């Protein structure tokens, strides 16, 4: 079980623990408000993908003659970013202090986009000396106080998570739990933790007219909470001679915190034949995400008294925001049980299509 989980982590966290998320907050040095808008535009597919993935993979069926049955397994859940959310237009974000260096090249990649970037710069400028030609005097020119590139996408258009699952089945009711233990990843630059569970009950026990149907009817409610922490290193560029530091820092407590909550509600119609279950379901996902940039961060400002210098002002916990990602869903899936082994998979149709597959053991 542990080996399977580790292999899954190597495959799936390639795109989740990505250096681009670590660099996506560098724009805070140019503007706190604009950094919030740019970070939100970049991370929305990640937040929504994790939320949708967390709402998937709960459906379970058990074939047993026992009054009480237990199960353990490994579950892989994921969500696919739609094409129209893999890029964003910098010019449409309402930025006030940051702009695309080339106004005709303003399409940047989100987390789920391609591995390309564009150049951004501040609208605020400072006076800098620019060397002339041979035997010519240097001249003062206006330069942006900061330039940087937008974070690249991962090149992968999905987000996925592995889970360890365990549960109990009795009297037509499944009670399941799943967890991704807290893991420190990418040389301790990030960590992740997720936990959740669900209850799935066969409705024929309570609704007598349903007993005449040749299919089973179930209702499911679930819950999944996922946390990511990215440990940052955003500091003033001390190689730039024009940057003036005065008792700034320290910058050793910087964290980008991302959390998602997923609550799926599903009405399931299923049919079993010789250990093979097929099902469809209609449902609704109640999901949200929270993002906070905590710690101390440097922000560049032009020096009003010395036009050839850039001041650095520190801000603590510069921004936070919350997003809601509720959506309707339609699922198709299957599960095959042979002896005590279960293999299962499903696909969810929604704004963010989702998938799930796994392996379990009943005893």
C-alpha positions as CSV (number, residue, x, y, z in Angstrom):
1,X,0.0,0.0,0.0
2,X,2.8,2.4,1.0
3,X,4.7,1.7,-2.3
4,X,1.6,2.3,-4.4
5,X,1.0,5.6,-2.6
6,X,4.6,6.8,-3.1
7,X,4.5,6.0,-6.8
8,X,1.2,7.9,-7.1
9,X,2.8,10.9,-5.4
10,X,5.7,10.9,-7.8
11,X,3.3,10.9,-10.8
12,X,0.6,13.3,-9.5
13,X,2.6,15.9,-7.5
14,X,4.8,16.6,-10.5
15,X,2.3,19.3,-11.4
16,X,1.0,20.3,-8.0
17,X,4.3,21.0,-6.2
18,X,5.7,23.1,-9.0
19,X,8.2,25.9,-8.8
20,X,5.9,28.2,-10.7
21,X,3.5,28.4,-7.7
22,X,6.5,29.4,-5.5
23,X,7.3,32.2,-7.9
24,X,3.7,33.3,-8.6
25,X,3.8,35.7,-5.7
26,X,6.9,37.7,-6.7
27,X,4.7,40.4,-8.1
28,X,4.0,41.5,-4.5
29,X,7.2,43.5,-4.8
30,X,5.5,45.7,-7.3
31,X,2.0,46.1,-5.9
32,X,0.0,44.4,-3.2
33,X,-3.4,44.9,-4.8
34,X,-2.2,43.9,-8.3
35,X,-0.3,40.9,-6.8
36,X,-3.6,39.7,-5.4
37,X,-5.3,39.9,-8.7
38,X,-2.5,38.2,-10.6
39,X,-2.2,35.4,-8.0
40,X,-5.9,34.8,-8.1
41,X,-5.9,34.7,-12.0
42,X,-3.0,32.2,-11.9
43,X,-4.2,29.9,-9.1
44,X,-7.9,29.7,-9.9
45,X,-7.6,26.5,-12.0
46,X,-5.5,25.0,-9.2
47,X,-8.0,25.9,-6.5
48,X,-11.0,24.8,-8.5
49,X,-9.3,21.7,-9.7
50,X,-8.4,20.6,-6.1
51,X,-12.0,21.4,-5.0
52,X,-13.6,19.4,-7.8
53,X,-11.2,16.5,-7.3
54,X,-11.9,16.5,-3.6
55,X,-15.6,16.1,-4.3
56,X,-15.0,13.0,-6.4
57,X,-14.4,9.3,-5.8
58,X,-16.7,8.7,-2.9
59,X,-19.2,6.2,-4.4
60,X,-18.8,2.7,-3.1
61,X,-20.6,-0.7,-3.4
62,X,-20.1,-3.8,-1.4
63,X,-21.0,-7.4,-2.2
64,X,-21.1,-9.4,1.0
65,X,-23.2,-11.7,3.2
66,X,-21.8,-10.3,6.4
67,X,-23.8,-7.9,8.6
68,X,-20.7,-5.8,8.9
69,X,-17.9,-5.5,6.3
70,X,-14.7,-3.4,6.3
71,X,-12.7,-2.0,3.4
72,X,-9.3,-0.4,2.8
73,X,-7.8,0.9,-0.5
74,X,-6.1,3.5,-2.5
75,X,-8.1,6.1,-4.4
76,X,-6.9,8.6,-7.1
77,X,-9.1,11.6,-7.8
78,X,-8.5,14.4,-10.3
79,X,-10.1,17.2,-12.3
80,X,-9.4,18.6,-15.7
81,X,-9.1,22.4,-16.4
82,X,-11.3,23.6,-19.3
83,X,-9.6,25.2,-22.2
84,X,-10.9,28.7,-21.5
85,X,-9.3,28.7,-18.0
86,X,-5.8,27.8,-19.0
87,X,-4.9,31.4,-19.8
88,X,-5.9,34.9,-18.7
89,X,-5.6,38.4,-20.2
90,X,-3.5,40.7,-18.0
91,X,-5.2,43.7,-19.5
92,X,-8.7,42.5,-18.3
93,X,-7.8,42.1,-14.6
94,X,-8.2,45.8,-13.7
95,X,-4.5,46.2,-12.7
96,X,-3.5,49.7,-11.5
97,X,0.3,49.5,-10.9
98,X,1.4,46.6,-13.1
99,X,1.0,46.1,-16.9
100,X,2.2,44.0,-19.7
101,X,5.4,45.4,-21.1
102,X,4.1,44.8,-24.6
103,X,0.4,45.8,-24.6
104,X,-0.1,43.5,-27.7
105,X,1.2,40.5,-25.7
106,X,-0.9,40.3,-22.6
107,X,-2.1,36.7,-22.6
108,X,-0.5,34.9,-19.6
109,X,-0.7,31.3,-18.6
110,X,-2.6,30.0,-15.5
111,X,-1.4,27.1,-13.4
112,X,-2.9,24.7,-15.9
113,X,-1.6,26.5,-19.0
114,X,1.4,26.0,-21.2
115,X,5.1,26.5,-20.2
116,X,5.3,30.1,-21.5
117,X,5.4,33.5,-19.9
118,X,5.2,37.2,-20.8
119,X,7.0,40.2,-19.4
120,X,5.3,42.5,-16.9
121,X,6.4,45.8,-15.5
122,X,5.3,48.5,-13.0
123,X,3.6,51.7,-14.2
124,X,5.6,53.6,-11.6
125,X,9.0,54.6,-12.7
126,X,12.2,56.1,-11.3
127,X,15.0,58.1,-12.9
128,X,18.1,56.1,-13.9
129,X,21.3,56.9,-15.7
130,X,21.7,55.4,-19.1
131,X,25.1,55.3,-20.7
132,X,25.4,57.1,-24.0
133,X,27.8,56.2,-26.8
134,X,31.5,56.8,-26.9
135,X,32.4,60.2,-25.5
136,X,28.7,60.9,-24.8
137,X,27.3,62.0,-21.5
138,X,25.0,59.6,-19.6
139,X,21.4,60.7,-19.7
140,X,18.5,60.4,-17.2
141,X,15.7,58.0,-18.4
142,X,12.5,56.7,-16.9
143,X,12.6,53.0,-16.0
144,X,10.0,50.9,-14.3
145,X,10.9,50.2,-10.7
146,X,10.4,46.5,-11.3
147,X,10.1,44.1,-14.2
148,X,9.4,40.4,-14.0
149,X,8.0,37.5,-16.0
150,X,4.6,36.0,-15.4
151,X,4.7,32.5,-13.9
152,X,4.6,29.7,-16.5
153,X,1.9,27.1,-16.5
154,X,2.7,23.5,-15.6
155,X,2.0,22.2,-19.1
156,X,-0.4,19.7,-17.6
157,X,-4.1,20.4,-17.8
158,X,-5.3,18.6,-14.7
159,X,-4.9,18.4,-10.9
160,X,-4.9,15.0,-9.1
161,X,-4.6,13.7,-5.6
162,X,-4.0,10.2,-4.2
163,X,-5.9,9.1,-1.1
164,X,-5.8,6.2,1.4
165,X,-9.3,5.0,2.1
166,X,-10.9,2.9,4.9
167,X,-14.6,2.3,5.7
168,X,-17.4,0.1,7.1
169,X,-20.5,-1.2,5.4
170,X,-23.6,-2.3,7.4
171,X,-27.3,-2.5,6.8
172,X,-27.1,-0.8,3.4
173,X,-25.0,2.1,4.6
174,X,-21.4,2.8,3.7
175,X,-19.4,5.0,6.0
176,X,-16.0,5.8,4.5
177,X,-13.0,7.9,5.4
178,X,-10.0,8.9,3.3
179,X,-6.8,10.8,4.0
180,X,-3.6,12.0,2.4
181,X,-1.2,12.2,5.3
182,X,0.8,15.4,5.7
183,X,3.7,15.2,3.4
184,X,6.7,17.5,3.0
185,X,7.6,17.8,-0.7
186,X,10.1,19.5,-3.0
187,X,12.9,19.7,-0.5
188,X,10.5,21.0,2.1
189,X,9.4,23.9,-0.1
190,X,5.8,22.8,0.3
191,X,3.5,20.5,2.2
192,X,0.1,19.0,1.7
193,X,-2.6,17.4,3.9
194,X,-6.1,16.2,3.1
195,X,-8.8,14.4,5.0
196,X,-12.5,13.6,4.5
197,X,-15.3,11.1,4.5
198,X,-18.8,10.3,3.3
199,X,-22.0,8.4,4.1
200,X,-23.8,6.5,1.3
201,X,-27.2,4.9,2.1
202,X,-29.5,2.6,0.1
203,X,-32.8,4.4,-0.1
204,X,-34.9,1.2,-0.6
205,X,-34.9,0.6,3.1
206,X,-36.9,3.8,3.7
207,X,-38.9,4.3,0.5
208,X,-41.1,1.2,-0.1
209,X,-42.2,2.1,-3.7
210,X,-38.5,1.9,-4.7
211,X,-38.3,-1.8,-3.8
212,X,-40.2,-2.8,-6.9
213,X,-37.5,-1.3,-9.2
214,X,-34.8,-3.6,-10.6
215,X,-32.1,-1.1,-9.7
216,X,-30.7,0.4,-6.5
217,X,-31.2,3.9,-5.4
218,X,-28.7,5.6,-3.0
219,X,-27.9,9.0,-1.6
220,X,-24.5,10.2,-0.7
221,X,-23.1,13.2,1.1
222,X,-19.4,13.7,1.5
223,X,-16.7,16.1,2.8
224,X,-13.1,16.7,1.9
225,X,-10.7,19.4,3.3
226,X,-7.3,19.9,1.7
227,X,-4.4,22.2,2.8
228,X,-1.3,23.3,0.9
229,X,1.5,25.4,2.3
230,X,4.2,26.9,0.0
231,X,7.2,28.3,1.8
232,X,8.4,31.4,-0.1
233,X,11.6,33.4,-0.3
234,X,10.6,36.8,-1.6
235,X,13.4,39.3,-0.9
236,X,14.6,42.6,-2.3
237,X,17.1,42.3,-5.1
238,X,20.3,43.4,-3.4
239,X,22.2,43.3,-6.6
240,X,20.4,46.4,-7.8
241,X,22.5,49.4,-6.7
242,X,19.5,51.7,-6.8
243,X,17.5,49.8,-4.2
244,X,17.8,51.4,-0.8
245,X,17.3,49.2,2.3
246,X,16.6,50.7,5.8
247,X,15.9,48.2,8.6
248,X,13.9,46.0,6.3
249,X,13.1,42.3,6.9
250,X,13.5,39.7,8.1
251,X,11.7,37.7,5.4
252,X,12.0,34.3,6.9
253,X,8.3,33.6,7.7
254,X,6.7,33.7,4.2
255,X,4.0,31.2,3.4
256,X,1.4,31.0,0.7
257,X,-1.6,29.1,2.2
258,X,-4.2,27.4,0.1
259,X,-7.1,25.4,1.4
260,X,-10.2,23.9,-0.3
261,X,-13.4,22.5,1.1
262,X,-15.5,20.1,-1.0
263,X,-19.1,18.8,-0.1
264,X,-20.6,16.6,-2.8
265,X,-24.3,15.6,-2.8
266,X,-25.2,12.7,-5.1
267,X,-28.4,10.7,-6.0
268,X,-27.1,7.4,-7.4
269,X,-28.9,4.8,-9.5
270,X,-26.9,1.5,-9.7
271,X,-27.3,-2.1,-11.0
272,X,-25.2,-5.1,-10.0
273,X,-24.7,-8.2,-12.1
274,X,-22.3,-10.9,-10.9
275,X,-20.1,-8.6,-8.9
276,X,-20.1,-5.9,-11.6
277,X,-21.8,-2.6,-10.6
278,X,-22.6,0.2,-13.0
279,X,-24.1,3.5,-12.0
280,X,-25.1,7.0,-12.9
281,X,-25.7,9.8,-10.5
282,X,-26.9,13.4,-10.5
283,X,-25.5,15.8,-7.9
284,X,-24.2,19.1,-6.8
285,X,-20.8,20.1,-5.5
286,X,-20.6,22.8,-2.7
287,X,-16.9,23.8,-2.9
288,X,-14.8,26.8,-2.0
289,X,-11.1,27.8,-1.6
290,X,-9.2,30.2,0.6
291,X,-5.8,31.7,-0.3
292,X,-3.6,33.8,2.0
293,X,-0.2,35.3,1.6
294,X,1.2,35.5,5.2
295,X,4.5,36.8,6.5
296,X,6.6,39.9,5.8
297,X,7.1,41.0,2.2
298,X,9.1,43.9,0.5
299,X,7.3,46.3,-1.8
300,X,9.2,48.7,-4.1
301,X,8.4,52.4,-4.1
302,X,10.1,55.2,-6.1
303,X,12.0,57.6,-3.8
304,X,10.2,61.0,-4.0
305,X,13.3,62.9,-2.7
306,X,16.0,61.1,-4.6
307,X,14.8,60.2,-8.1
308,X,17.6,57.7,-8.7
309,X,16.7,55.4,-5.8
310,X,14.1,52.9,-5.0
311,X,12.7,52.5,-1.5
312,X,11.6,49.3,0.1
313,X,8.5,49.2,2.4
314,X,7.6,46.0,4.3
315,X,4.1,44.7,4.6
316,X,2.9,41.9,6.8
317,X,0.2,39.4,5.6
318,X,-0.5,41.5,2.5
319,X,-3.6,39.8,1.1
320,X,-6.1,37.0,1.3
321,X,-9.2,36.0,-0.7
322,X,-11.9,33.4,-0.9
323,X,-13.7,31.9,-3.9
324,X,-16.8,29.7,-4.3
325,X,-16.9,27.0,-7.0
326,X,-20.3,25.4,-6.7
327,X,-21.5,23.3,-9.7
328,X,-23.9,20.7,-10.8
329,X,-22.5,17.3,-11.8
330,X,-23.4,14.1,-13.7
331,X,-21.4,10.9,-13.1
332,X,-21.0,7.6,-14.8
333,X,-19.0,4.8,-13.1
334,X,-18.3,1.2,-12.5
335,X,-17.0,-1.1,-9.9
336,X,-16.0,-4.7,-10.2
337,X,-15.6,-7.0,-7.2
338,X,-14.0,-10.4,-7.4
339,X,-13.7,-12.2,-4.1
340,X,-12.5,-9.5,-1.7
341,X,-10.8,-7.2,-4.3
342,X,-12.6,-4.2,-5.8
343,X,-11.6,-2.2,-8.8
344,X,-13.5,1.0,-9.5
345,X,-13.5,4.1,-11.7
346,X,-15.8,6.9,-12.7
347,X,-16.0,10.1,-14.7
348,X,-17.8,13.3,-13.7
349,X,-19.2,15.8,-16.2
350,X,-19.2,19.3,-14.8
351,X,-17.5,22.7,-15.6
352,X,-14.4,21.0,-14.3
353,X,-14.7,17.4,-15.5
354,X,-13.3,15.0,-12.9
355,X,-12.1,11.4,-12.8
356,X,-11.5,8.7,-10.2
357,X,-10.0,5.2,-10.1
358,X,-8.9,3.0,-7.3
359,X,-8.3,-0.4,-5.8
360,X,-9.7,-1.8,-2.6
361,X,-10.0,-4.8,-0.4
362,X,-13.1,-6.0,1.6
363,X,-12.8,-8.1,4.7
